[in-house]
Every structure is written in C-alpha cells, then in structure tokens.
Amino acid sequence: MKLSYWEYKTWLSTIDFTIIGSGIVGLNCALQLQTKYPKAKILILERGILPQGASTKNAGFACFGSISEILSDLKTHTEDEVYQLVQKRWEGIHLLRKNLGDKEIGFKNLGGHEIFTDQQEALYEACLAKIEITNSFLNPIFKGHAFKVHANTFNFKKIQNKYITNVFESQIDTGKMMAQLLRRVQSSGVMLLNSLHVESFVDLAEGVAVKTNEFEFTTKKLIIATNGFGAELLGEEIKPARAQVLITKPIQNLKIKGAFHLDEGYYYFRNIDDRILLGGGRNLDFNTEETTSFGETAVVQNKLETLLKEVIAPEYAIEIDQRWSGIMGVGPQKRPIVKQVSNHVYCGIRMGGMGIAIGSIIGKELADLV
C-alpha cells in the first residue's frame, strides 16, 4: 500500500518511540512514556483489530499463584525468585487499580479458591501441610495470611471436601480494563494503528528501520511488547502457549462466586454476568498448544465441558455460549524478560500467564528502561 505525503507526515515521521503490541504491557508503557516525555511522538502498532494475544482474551483473574503453583515453583526456582514473582504480581495489581480505578475495571475481591479432585488427595494433603509455612513466607508481601482452608460451599462434585483459598485474590472485567486503558492512551495523544504486522526491523546509527506488512518507516526507539508472539521478532527464551476458553449462557440462580484454580493452575474458572467462564487444558497436549495460531481443539474443549458438567456445575442446566483462545508467553523461568536488546531496541515479554497481575508494572519498567 502506498501512503500519501499527509499520512507519512502525520503518522510516520519524526517518531520518538514505537511500541509493537497494544496489550496491557504496551499500553502501560505508552502511558508512562507520555508522562515522562510529554512532547514525544509515540506510536503503537497492533497486528489485530483489537489487542491480539491474551490481553482481551484472558479470564480476568487478579491472582498471585495458587498454593500448589507456588509450591511447584519452589522446586524450579529459588525462594527469593518465587518471593519476587509473587511480590511483583501483588504490586502490579495495586498499580493497575491505582492507574485505572476499581470501578472502571470491575474489580471484585471474592477470593481465589484452589480445588483438588478425588484423584489428587496426595497433592491436597501436601498443600494442607504447607499452608502455615507458605503464609509465613509470603506474609511480608500481603501483610497478612493469604491461605486458609475453605469448606465446599459451592457444592462441587468429585473433589476433596475442602478448598485452599487465597483471600487476597480477586477478579476484574477484562473488557472494561482494556477499554479504559485504550481510552487513556488515545486521549493522551499517543497514536495507535491497528491491523499491522511488523515483519522485521534493522538497527541504524540513530534509530531503527521498521518493516510492516503495509509500509516501512524509521523510529528513534523500538519497544517490543508482544508477549507470546515475541519469538517472531526476537531470539529470546519464550514460547507461545495457547489458552482455550469457553463461557456458558446465563445460568439462573448461579451461586458460584470467585476465582477458582484446578490442577496446579492448568484449569481455571469464575463467575461473570451470571455465567461460568472456564479455561485451560493445554497440559493435555503441550505440543499442539505451543502455537501462535488461534483456535480450539476437540480434546481440550471436551475436557472443559466434562469438568463443567461433572465437577463444577452438575446441578445447573448448562449451555455453552462462546468459545475462544488467547496466546500467552511462557518459558523455562517465570520471570518476565524486560531488557535492552540492542542500541535502540527494548522488549517486555513472557508474562507467564500473569499479564493482568504484572502487565502494568512491566510496562512501567519498560518505560523506565528506555
């Protein structure tokens, strides 16, 4: 596509900062840069009509890690690394709430409950035995005990008779959050162009040459905030991880409220608008779900429906309303990658499925790094 003189002059000349990705990280980075450099020309490029990836496709969990996930992380990370991960999530949620406001993001502190199936008695008992020491370990972050035992008040079936609840976990309305972020960014004067795929970039002496599927231009600084799509442009340790989701039609007299984790976080569900949203299952077929292609598979969707009808809501008449998928960014370590890649290129990727919790703070770290 050939652009006019006016289009180049207005949108693609004398650009100070170009951000690839209009998700949680990219938008927060833009807002921070605009505050630091109010006269700078800032451009965001987004490959989708709406933010692609996971930012508008997630489950809306403001979470910090279930107890089984934290105990699992302690097997592959040091205590200090796990502590820092949880602390960053806690601080990130507070920054998100401060920046946008609880009402504007639909924030509700209903607790986060981990449930264990009948077949997970050993895992359940191991987690029960570690509640006290885990609470002590994380107490300096939360300024209180996070985990407690909770009776099966929602009457789930085929599970251990109690949950382990994190009283600080909450939920948000993902759509409200992203719409508010987009409004803030656009009203600040930052420019956003959608449906553009960045194919490559080249470092220059005083900037970066960027090639998209439609045109080429130069920018003084390039910031890559594409999370699960980061490997397409960078040689970093990151892999895409597709997360499949379904949501029911409204359910009359639905009593389930809160955020729920199952099977070390590989499944998750919540209430929203008198519906149940349920996602996960990539552990059923890691190889297939390691993809940047959106879509659903029968093996995962069938498992989600089985959990819904046999474990989560057997007493309700359930009809599936919608199905979708999002692309996360994961790696051998859960620590996000926030770094300077070259003279004029920076990245903030690999959110590890915790974009809501850490996206705001990663965006800020990126802006501070630049």
Secondary structure, DSSP 4 states (H G I P E B T S, - for coil): -PPPHHHHHHHSSSEEEEEE--SHHHHHHHHHHHHH-TT--EEEE-SSSS--TTTTTS--EE----HHHHHHHHHHS-HHHHHHHHHHHHHHHHHHHHHH-HHHHT-B---EEEE-BGGGHHHHHHHHHTHHHHHHHHHHHHTS--EEEEE-TT--SSB-SEEEEETT-EE--HHHHHHHHHHHHHHTT-EEE-S--EEEEEEETTEEEEEESS-EEEEEEEEE--GGGGGGT--SS-EEEEEEEEEEPP-TT----SEEEETTTTEEEEEETTEEEEEE-GGG-HHHHS-S-----HHHHHHHHHHIIIII-TTS---EEEEEEEEEEE-SSSS-EEEE-SSSEEEEE--TT-HHHHHHHHHHHHHHH-
